[in-house]
Amino acid sequence: MAGQPGFTIRQRDIRPLDFILSLIDALAGDGNCDTQADLHRKFNELTGLNVYLKKAY
């Protein structure tokens, strides 16, 4: 809703629905999801996006 009048600008390709669905699939799947990297790989696999992790030290 805020995007329609131009108040917000989307800066990422990750859509909330895609993110939530990939989390559900990864966590409820075959049980091989032990790390954040596993979640990341599952998201990339399901969406076809090549999102990379930015390490924040």
Phi, psi and omega in degrees: 000317180290337180287333182295312179284351178095015180285334180237153177235123180285125183251354181234156179273352184281120176268141182303320181295317177299318180297313181295317179296322179291325176295315179298315181295318182291318185279334181259002185282228188278002177084013180265016182261098183249339186229170176296326179296325176296318177297318180297315179297320180295318178299313180297322180294316185284324185267337184081001176278154176249073181274132180252154180275135172260119180281129178248100180266000000 
